[in-house]
Amino acid sequence: MFKFLRLFSIGSFIAVVGTTALLTLFYRQETIRETVHLATAGNLALAKATLVAIRPELDNYLGIASRVGSPELAAQRLSSRVTEVLNEASRDALIAKVKLYNRRGMVMFSTDRDQIGQNQSGNPRFRSAVNGQVASSLNYHDTFDPFDGGDMDANRMHTYIPVRNAATGFIEGVFEIYADVTPLVSANQRAVIVIMAGVGLILSLLYAVLILVVREARKVIESQQQTISERTTALETLSAEMLRSDEMAKKKLAVGLHEGLAQTLSAVKVRIENSLDTIAASRADDASLASIIPVLQSAIKDVQTIATELRPASLDDLGLLPTIDWFCREFEQQHPEITIDQEVTLQEIEMPAPLKIVVYRIVESVFRNIERYEHTDKISLDLHRNNDVITLEMDSTARDSAYVACADGRSEFELQMRFAEARERATLSGGLFSAMRNRAGGMTLRAAWPAPPSP
């Protein structure tokens, strides 16, 4: 039986693990996005407050610094008021560093004095700020920022804010704030772990419930399959018994007609003939009694024909092979346009007794079907034994090409239904049966049974 429970268990487990991982990754990305949004808003608010406090001095300083070539000189000329306000902004617990750039990307001020004078004009976030857009990026402790120098122990949010001249609105520099978002990152990581554990627990419970449901469903299916199997076996036994009973009834009726009524009619015919001989001596002109003889002969012939159709007496008296040969001759006499080619290499002793009537009934059924539905001029019959298999093959050939084209268009189901009786007889007797169209436009039918050991 197909191991559905095992397949479902493995597939569901992989699906649960994959779903948990995807949901965790999705939630992590959402928390990162929310962290960036919150940190950016906080940095932007701080930057605006700082710039408002130093706006006049900063505008004057950036105007002078833009005309000074040496960044060190510009840094030295930064007013004490601006320096004090910028340093005060960096003293916030969440602010790690602040920087001030001119339009050319020179660091004019930094709480990390080693970075003063560096050129970061290649920084894409600086270029975005110079073009008038606030730019932010979140660096985790395991990432490296080439423009920051790299701090593997910090979780920092970098926000670049354009600095506009209060009078002209022209962007004269960029203000950068480094915010330490380690508390937010830690909180997010804890939330991710809690969410992952919760989702994993819920999906595990769902997985367990589904496994229980599938197990119960498998029990129901197995029970139904067992019931269907038992009913199928009972139907097969009943069908076999009905065929056997039908055959026994036919045999009994055939014997009764052949041995009883036919013999009685024959005895009546003999007595009438004897009486006619006696009467003829005294009354030669009496023909009324003599007219009964042809009627009796016809009745005897009809009874013998009915008995033969029910069950040929030769099948029990002579065997299967002579009966098949007789049937083929009779069929050719009834249908002169059809030629039957027999190739029987099987010996009578090799055919099991219970199988004889089955083979004969299949041959009879197939020939009658071909007679009724097929436009054929030749039927080949092959009965042989190959090792441990007894095989019966019958081929028909189409009479004309027009019928070949017509036969090719018929459905396979129609062909199988036409020979359902032959298939049922072969199957119930322990054999196999197949029917298919051949290249000659006719049919190829094959029945095979396991052969008993050779005597």
C-alpha positions as CSV (number, residue, x, y, z in Angstrom):
1,M,0.0,0.0,0.0
2,F,1.2,3.5,-0.8
3,K,2.8,5.0,2.3
4,F,0.7,8.1,2.4
5,L,1.2,8.9,6.1
6,R,5.0,8.8,5.8
7,L,5.0,11.1,2.7
8,F,2.5,13.5,4.4
9,S,4.6,13.6,7.6
10,I,7.8,14.4,5.8
11,G,6.2,16.9,3.5
12,S,4.3,18.6,6.3
13,F,7.4,18.8,8.5
14,I,9.4,20.4,5.7
15,A,6.5,22.8,5.0
16,V,6.3,23.8,8.7
17,V,10.0,24.4,9.0
18,G,10.1,26.4,5.7
19,T,7.0,28.5,6.7
20,T,8.6,29.3,10.1
21,A,11.9,30.3,8.5
22,L,10.1,32.5,5.9
23,L,7.8,34.2,8.4
24,T,10.9,34.8,10.7
25,L,12.8,36.3,7.8
26,F,9.8,38.4,6.8
27,Y,9.3,39.7,10.3
28,R,13.0,40.5,10.6
29,Q,13.0,42.6,7.5
30,E,9.9,44.4,8.8
31,T,11.6,45.1,12.1
32,I,14.7,46.4,10.3
33,R,12.5,48.7,8.2
34,E,10.7,50.0,11.2
35,T,14.0,50.5,13.1
36,V,15.4,52.5,10.1
37,H,12.2,54.6,10.1
38,L,12.2,55.3,13.8
39,A,15.9,56.0,14.0
40,T,15.8,58.2,10.9
41,A,12.9,60.3,12.4
42,G,14.8,60.7,15.6
43,N,18.1,61.7,13.9
44,L,16.2,64.1,11.7
45,A,14.5,65.8,14.6
46,L,17.8,66.1,16.5
47,A,19.6,67.4,13.4
48,K,16.9,70.1,12.8
49,A,17.1,71.2,16.5
50,T,20.9,71.4,16.3
51,L,20.9,73.3,13.0
52,V,18.4,75.8,14.3
53,A,20.6,76.5,17.3
54,I,23.6,77.2,15.2
55,R,22.0,78.4,12.0
56,P,23.6,81.9,11.7
57,E,27.1,80.8,12.7
58,L,26.9,77.7,10.5
59,D,25.8,79.6,7.4
60,N,28.6,82.0,7.9
61,Y,31.1,79.2,8.5
62,L,30.1,77.1,5.5
63,G,30.2,80.2,3.3
64,I,33.8,80.9,4.4
65,A,34.8,77.2,4.3
66,S,33.6,76.9,0.7
67,R,36.3,79.4,-0.3
68,V,39.1,77.9,1.8
69,G,41.2,75.2,0.3
70,S,42.6,73.6,3.4
71,P,40.1,71.6,5.5
72,E,42.4,71.9,8.5
73,L,42.2,75.7,8.3
74,A,38.4,75.5,8.0
75,A,38.2,73.3,11.0
76,Q,40.3,75.7,13.1
77,R,38.1,78.6,12.1
78,L,35.0,76.8,13.3
79,S,33.5,79.0,15.9
80,S,33.4,77.9,19.5
81,R,29.6,78.2,19.5
82,V,29.2,75.8,16.6
83,T,31.7,73.4,18.1
84,E,30.0,73.5,21.5
85,V,26.5,72.8,20.0
86,L,27.8,69.9,17.9
87,N,29.7,68.3,20.7
88,E,26.6,68.8,22.9
89,A,24.5,66.9,20.4
90,S,26.9,63.9,20.5
91,R,26.6,63.7,24.3
92,D,23.1,62.2,23.9
93,A,23.1,58.5,25.0
94,L,22.0,57.3,21.6
95,I,24.2,59.6,19.5
96,A,27.6,58.1,18.8
97,K,29.0,60.7,16.4
98,V,28.2,63.8,14.4
99,K,29.9,65.1,11.3
100,L,29.7,68.2,9.1
101,Y,30.6,68.1,5.4
102,N,31.0,70.9,2.9
103,R,29.6,70.5,-0.6
104,R,32.8,68.9,-1.9
105,G,32.6,66.0,0.7
106,M,35.3,67.3,3.0
107,V,34.7,66.5,6.7
108,M,34.7,70.0,8.3
109,F,33.9,68.8,11.7
110,S,33.6,65.5,13.5
111,T,33.4,64.4,17.1
112,D,36.1,61.9,16.0
113,R,38.8,64.4,15.2
114,D,40.8,61.8,13.3
115,Q,38.2,62.0,10.5
116,I,38.4,65.8,10.1
117,G,39.7,66.6,6.6
118,Q,38.8,63.3,5.0
119,N,37.1,63.3,1.6
120,Q,34.0,61.3,1.3
121,S,32.6,62.6,-1.9
122,G,32.3,59.1,-3.2
123,N,29.8,58.1,-0.4
124,P,26.5,57.5,-2.1
125,R,24.5,58.6,0.9
126,F,26.5,61.9,1.0
127,R,25.7,62.4,-2.7
128,S,22.0,61.9,-2.0
129,A,22.0,64.5,0.7
130,V,23.9,67.0,-1.5
131,N,21.1,66.5,-4.0
132,G,18.5,67.4,-1.4
133,Q,17.4,64.0,-0.1
134,V,17.7,62.7,3.4
135,A,19.6,59.3,3.3
136,S,19.8,56.7,6.0
137,S,21.4,53.3,6.4
138,L,21.5,50.7,9.2
139,N,24.8,49.0,9.9
140,Y,24.8,45.9,12.2
141,H,27.7,45.0,14.3
142,D,28.8,42.3,11.8
143,T,28.9,44.7,8.8
144,F,31.6,47.0,7.6
145,D,31.1,50.5,6.3
146,P,34.1,51.6,4.2
147,F,33.1,55.3,4.7
148,D,32.9,55.0,8.5
149,G,36.1,53.1,9.0
150,G,34.2,50.0,10.4
151,D,33.1,49.4,13.9
152,M,32.3,45.7,14.4
153,D,30.9,46.2,17.9
154,A,28.2,48.8,17.1
155,N,24.8,48.9,15.6
156,R,24.6,52.3,14.1
157,M,22.1,54.3,12.1
158,H,23.7,56.8,9.7
159,T,21.5,59.7,8.7
160,Y,22.7,62.3,6.2
161,I,20.7,65.6,6.2
162,P,21.3,68.4,3.7
163,V,22.2,71.8,5.2
164,R,20.5,74.7,3.4
165,N,21.4,78.3,3.6
166,A,18.6,80.1,5.6
167,A,18.5,83.0,3.2
168,T,18.9,81.4,-0.2
169,G,17.9,77.7,0.4
170,F,21.0,76.6,-1.4
171,I,22.6,73.4,-0.1
172,E,26.0,74.3,1.4
173,G,26.8,71.2,3.3
174,V,25.7,67.9,4.8
175,F,25.1,67.1,8.4
176,E,25.6,63.4,9.5
177,I,24.4,61.8,12.7
178,Y,25.5,58.4,13.9
179,A,22.8,57.0,16.2
180,D,23.5,53.9,18.3
181,V,20.5,51.6,17.8
182,T,21.8,48.7,19.8
183,P,18.8,48.7,22.2
184,L,16.4,48.7,19.3
185,V,18.2,45.9,17.5
186,S,18.4,43.9,20.7
187,A,14.6,44.4,21.3
188,N,13.9,43.4,17.7
189,Q,16.1,40.3,17.9
190,R,14.2,39.3,21.1
191,A,10.9,39.9,19.3
192,V,12.1,37.8,16.3
193,I,13.0,34.9,18.6
194,V,9.6,35.2,20.4
195,I,7.7,35.3,17.1
196,M,9.8,32.4,15.7
197,A,9.1,30.3,18.8
198,G,5.4,31.2,18.8
199,V,5.0,30.5,15.1
200,G,6.9,27.3,15.4
201,L,4.8,26.2,18.3
202,I,1.5,27.0,16.6
203,L,2.6,25.3,13.4
204,S,3.9,22.3,15.4
205,L,0.5,22.0,17.0
206,L,-1.2,22.3,13.6
207,Y,1.3,19.6,12.3
208,A,0.4,17.3,15.1
209,V,-3.3,17.8,14.5
210,L,-3.0,17.2,10.8
211,I,-1.0,14.0,11.5
212,L,-3.7,12.7,13.8
213,V,-6.4,13.6,11.1
214,V,-4.4,11.8,8.4
215,R,-3.9,8.8,10.6
216,E,-7.6,8.6,11.2
217,A,-8.3,9.1,7.5
218,R,-5.8,6.4,6.7
219,K,-7.6,4.0,9.0
220,V,-10.9,4.8,7.4
221,I,-9.5,4.4,3.9
222,E,-7.9,1.1,4.8
223,S,-11.2,-0.1,6.3
224,Q,-13.0,1.0,3.1
225,Q,-10.3,-0.7,0.9
226,Q,-10.7,-3.8,3.0
227,T,-14.5,-3.7,2.5
228,I,-14.1,-3.1,-1.2
229,S,-11.6,-5.9,-1.5
230,E,-13.8,-8.3,0.3
231,R,-16.8,-7.2,-1.8
232,T,-14.7,-7.5,-5.0
233,T,-13.6,-11.0,-4.0
234,A,-17.2,-11.9,-3.2
235,L,-18.4,-10.6,-6.6
236,E,-15.6,-12.4,-8.4
237,T,-16.5,-15.6,-6.6
238,L,-20.2,-15.0,-7.3
239,S,-19.4,-14.4,-11.0
240,A,-17.3,-17.5,-11.3
241,E,-20.0,-19.5,-9.5
242,M,-22.7,-18.1,-11.9
243,L,-20.6,-18.9,-14.9
244,R,-20.0,-22.4,-13.5
245,S,-23.7,-22.9,-12.7
246,D,-24.7,-21.6,-16.1
247,E,-22.3,-24.0,-17.8
248,M,-23.5,-26.9,-15.7
249,A,-27.1,-25.9,-16.5
250,K,-26.3,-25.8,-20.2
251,K,-24.5,-29.2,-19.9
252,K,-27.4,-30.7,-18.1
253,L,-29.9,-29.4,-20.7
254,A,-27.7,-30.4,-23.6
255,V,-27.4,-33.9,-22.2
256,G,-31.1,-34.1,-21.6
257,L,-31.9,-33.0,-25.1
258,H,-29.2,-35.1,-26.7
259,E,-29.6,-38.3,-24.6
260,G,-33.2,-38.0,-23.7
261,L,-35.5,-36.2,-26.1
262,A,-33.4,-36.9,-29.2
263,Q,-33.2,-40.6,-28.3
264,T,-36.9,-40.7,-27.7
265,L,-37.6,-39.1,-31.0
266,S,-35.2,-41.5,-32.7
267,A,-37.0,-44.5,-31.1
268,V,-40.3,-43.2,-32.2
269,K,-38.9,-42.7,-35.7
270,V,-37.6,-46.3,-35.8
271,R,-40.9,-47.7,-34.6
272,I,-42.9,-45.7,-37.1
273,E,-40.5,-46.9,-39.8
274,N,-41.1,-50.5,-38.7
275,S,-44.8,-50.0,-38.6
276,L,-44.7,-48.5,-42.1
277,D,-42.9,-51.6,-43.4
278,T,-45.6,-53.8,-41.9
279,I,-48.4,-51.6,-43.2
280,A,-46.8,-51.3,-46.6
281,A,-47.3,-55.0,-47.1
282,S,-51.1,-54.7,-46.8
283,R,-51.8,-51.1,-47.8
284,A,-49.1,-49.7,-50.1
285,D,-51.1,-46.6,-50.9
286,D,-51.2,-45.2,-47.3
287,A,-48.8,-42.3,-47.2
288,S,-50.2,-40.3,-44.2
289,L,-48.1,-42.2,-41.7
290,A,-45.0,-41.9,-43.8
291,S,-45.2,-38.1,-43.8
292,I,-44.4,-38.1,-40.1
293,I,-40.8,-39.4,-40.7
294,P,-39.4,-36.1,-42.2
295,V,-41.0,-34.2,-39.3
296,L,-39.3,-36.4,-36.8
297,Q,-36.0,-36.2,-38.6
298,S,-36.2,-32.4,-38.5
299,A,-37.1,-32.4,-34.8
300,I,-34.2,-34.7,-34.1
301,K,-31.8,-32.4,-36.0
302,D,-33.1,-29.3,-34.2
303,V,-32.7,-30.9,-30.8
304,Q,-29.1,-31.9,-31.7
305,T,-28.4,-28.4,-32.9
306,I,-29.7,-26.9,-29.7
307,A,-27.7,-29.3,-27.6
308,T,-24.6,-28.6,-29.5
309,E,-25.0,-24.8,-29.1
310,L,-25.5,-25.3,-25.4
311,R,-22.5,-27.5,-25.0
312,P,-20.8,-29.6,-27.7
313,A,-20.9,-33.2,-26.8
314,S,-17.5,-33.6,-28.5
315,L,-15.9,-31.5,-25.8
316,D,-16.5,-34.2,-23.2
317,D,-16.2,-37.1,-25.6
318,L,-13.3,-36.2,-27.8
319,G,-11.6,-33.1,-26.1
320,L,-11.0,-29.5,-26.8
321,L,-8.8,-29.6,-29.9
322,P,-11.3,-31.7,-32.0
323,T,-14.1,-29.5,-30.8
324,I,-12.3,-26.3,-31.9
325,D,-11.5,-27.9,-35.3
326,W,-15.2,-28.8,-35.7
327,F,-16.3,-25.3,-34.7
328,C,-13.9,-23.7,-37.2
329,R,-15.2,-25.9,-40.0
330,E,-18.8,-25.1,-39.1
331,F,-18.0,-21.4,-39.0
332,E,-16.4,-21.5,-42.4
333,Q,-19.4,-23.3,-43.8
334,Q,-21.7,-20.6,-42.4
335,H,-19.4,-17.8,-43.7
336,P,-17.7,-18.8,-46.9
337,E,-16.2,-15.4,-47.3
338,I,-14.1,-15.9,-44.1
339,T,-11.0,-18.2,-44.1
340,I,-9.8,-19.6,-40.8
341,D,-6.2,-20.4,-40.4
342,Q,-5.5,-22.7,-37.4
343,E,-2.1,-23.3,-35.8
344,V,-2.6,-25.5,-32.8
345,T,0.6,-26.9,-31.3
346,L,-0.8,-27.7,-27.9
347,Q,-1.4,-31.3,-27.0
348,E,-4.8,-32.3,-25.6
349,I,-3.1,-33.8,-22.5
350,E,-1.4,-30.4,-21.8
351,M,-4.8,-28.6,-21.4
352,P,-6.3,-28.7,-17.9
353,A,-9.8,-30.0,-17.9
354,P,-11.4,-27.0,-16.2
355,L,-9.8,-24.7,-18.8
356,K,-11.2,-26.5,-21.8
357,I,-14.7,-25.1,-21.6
358,V,-13.2,-21.6,-20.9
359,V,-11.0,-21.6,-24.0
360,Y,-13.9,-22.9,-26.1
361,R,-16.3,-20.3,-24.8
362,I,-13.8,-17.5,-25.5
363,V,-13.2,-18.8,-29.1
364,E,-16.9,-19.0,-29.6
365,S,-17.6,-15.5,-28.2
366,V,-14.8,-13.9,-30.2
367,F,-15.8,-15.5,-33.5
368,R,-19.4,-14.5,-33.0
369,N,-18.3,-10.9,-32.2
370,I,-16.1,-10.7,-35.3
371,E,-18.9,-12.2,-37.4
372,R,-21.2,-9.4,-36.2
373,Y,-19.0,-6.3,-36.1
374,E,-16.0,-6.9,-38.3
375,H,-15.5,-6.8,-42.1
376,T,-12.9,-9.5,-42.2
377,D,-11.9,-12.1,-44.7
378,K,-9.4,-14.1,-42.6
379,I,-9.1,-15.2,-38.9
380,S,-6.0,-16.7,-37.5
381,L,-6.2,-18.9,-34.4
382,D,-3.1,-19.9,-32.5
383,L,-3.2,-22.1,-29.5
384,H,0.2,-23.1,-28.0
385,R,2.1,-23.7,-24.8
386,N,5.3,-21.7,-24.2
387,N,7.2,-22.9,-21.1
388,D,4.7,-22.4,-18.3
389,V,2.1,-20.3,-20.2
390,I,-0.8,-21.5,-22.3
391,T,-1.6,-18.8,-24.9
392,L,-4.6,-18.4,-27.1
393,E,-4.2,-15.7,-29.9
394,M,-6.7,-14.7,-32.5
395,D,-6.1,-12.2,-35.3
396,S,-8.5,-10.8,-37.8
397,T,-7.7,-9.0,-41.1
398,A,-9.8,-6.2,-42.5
399,R,-11.5,-6.9,-45.8
400,D,-10.9,-3.4,-47.4
401,S,-8.9,-0.2,-46.8
402,A,-12.0,1.9,-46.2
403,Y,-12.8,-0.2,-43.1
404,V,-9.3,0.1,-41.9
405,A,-9.6,3.9,-41.8
406,C,-13.0,3.6,-40.1
407,A,-11.7,1.2,-37.5
408,D,-8.7,3.4,-36.6
409,G,-11.2,6.1,-35.4
410,R,-13.0,3.8,-32.9
411,S,-12.3,4.3,-29.3
412,E,-10.2,1.8,-27.2
413,F,-13.1,1.7,-24.7
414,E,-15.5,0.5,-27.3
415,L,-13.1,-2.3,-28.2
416,Q,-12.7,-3.4,-24.6
417,M,-16.4,-3.4,-24.0
418,R,-17.1,-5.6,-27.0
419,F,-14.9,-8.4,-25.5
420,A,-15.9,-7.9,-21.8
421,E,-17.3,-11.4,-21.6
422,A,-14.1,-13.0,-22.9
423,R,-12.1,-10.9,-20.6
424,E,-14.2,-11.9,-17.6
425,R,-14.0,-15.6,-18.4
426,A,-10.2,-15.3,-18.8
427,T,-9.8,-13.3,-15.6
428,L,-12.0,-15.5,-13.4
429,S,-10.2,-18.6,-14.6
430,G,-6.8,-17.2,-13.5
431,G,-5.6,-15.7,-16.8
432,L,-5.1,-12.4,-18.6
433,F,-6.8,-11.0,-21.6
434,S,-6.0,-8.2,-24.0
435,A,-7.6,-6.7,-27.1
436,M,-6.1,-4.2,-29.5
437,R,-6.2,-3.0,-33.1
438,N,-3.5,-4.3,-35.5
439,R,-1.9,-2.7,-38.5
440,A,-4.1,-4.8,-40.9
441,G,-7.2,-2.9,-39.6
442,G,-8.4,-5.9,-37.7
443,M,-8.0,-7.0,-34.1
444,T,-5.4,-9.0,-32.1
445,L,-6.8,-10.8,-29.1
446,R,-4.7,-12.7,-26.6
447,A,-5.5,-14.8,-23.6
448,A,-2.9,-16.4,-21.4
449,W,-3.0,-18.8,-18.4
450,P,-0.3,-20.3,-16.2
451,A,0.2,-23.9,-17.3
452,P,0.4,-26.8,-14.9
453,P,3.5,-28.9,-14.8
454,S,3.9,-31.2,-17.9
455,P,2.6,-34.7,-17.2
